[in-house]
Amino acid sequence: MTGQMYRRPVSAVFTALLDAGFAIDAVEEPQPTSGVEDPELAEILRAQPVFLFVRAVR
């Protein structure tokens, strides 16, 4: 499986949703679980989250 990764400023994500008539219902930045074996990698992922989950409703 392949995918494309892109970064946008958080303000760009929220502004686009709000301008399209959505209301932000929930926001979550998942943290690494105990399954990350490399402590250094786990710390990097805690400091610089890779994912932002946003739930928006009309």
C-alpha positions, 0 to 999 in steps of 0.5 A: 500500500502506498500513500501520500503524506502532506503537511498543512498548517493547523490553521489551514485545516480548520479554516477550510473546514469552517469556511465550508460550513462545518463545525469542529466536533472533536480534535485528537492527537494520538500519542504513541502506545507502549508498542513503540520499542525505541524510547527515543522514537517514542519521545520524538512522536510525543513531541512532534505528533504525526497525526491529527484527527478532526471530526467536523459536522454540518 
